[in-house]
Amino acid sequence: FIGSDPRNFSDLGAEVEFAIGEEQERHVFDKPTAVVIPKGLPHCPIVTRRIDRPYLCMAVSLTGKR
């Protein structure tokens, strides 16, 4: 999760709620954040609770396959 203000990289510009695990444990953040999900771990939904400006959500998958 990356903010879109090039003058302030430490501001996400939003408040995001992210659920992870079978129990749907909720995590809330408003700073740029990297979330690492081990293989097979249930995750989501992602809820934008507040938005001041657009932000980027990037998904990166690291595998040994081409």
N, C-alpha and C positions, 0 to 999 in steps of 0.2 A: 504494500500500500504506500503510494508515493504522492506527495502533495504537488500541486501544479504551479506554485508561486516560485519563479526562478530566483527571486530576491530573498526567499526565506525557506530553505530546504527543511527546516525543523518543524514546519507547520503543515499538518495534513490537510487542514481546511474542512474537516468533517469529524464526526464521531461515529465510529463503526463498531458494531457488535458482531462477534464471530463465535459460532458454536462448534465445539469439538468433542469427539468421543461419543460412546454409546449413551452416556448420561446427558448429552447436549450441554456440557459445561460452557457457560458464557464468559467471553472475554471482551472487554470494552476498551478501546483506545482512541486517542485523538492526535497522536504523533505518528510520523511515518514508521511503519512496522513491517518486519518480515515474519511470516508464519511458516514454520517448517512442519510438514505433516508426514509422519512415517507411513510407509506403504501399508494399506489396509485399514488405516484409522479413519472411522467415519468423521465427516466434518460438514459444516454448513448447517443452517443458512447463514448468509452474510446479510446483515441489516444495517443500512445507513440510518442512524438515529437522528443525525443533524448534518446539514451540509451548508457550508459557507461559500465554497467554490469547488469546481470539479477536482476530482482526485483520480489517480490511476491505480488500478488493481491488476497486477500482472501475475500470471500463473506460469511457473517454470517447472518442467518435468525433467529430472536427471535420470537417464537410463543408459545402460551399456549398449543398447541396440541402435542401429542407424536406420 
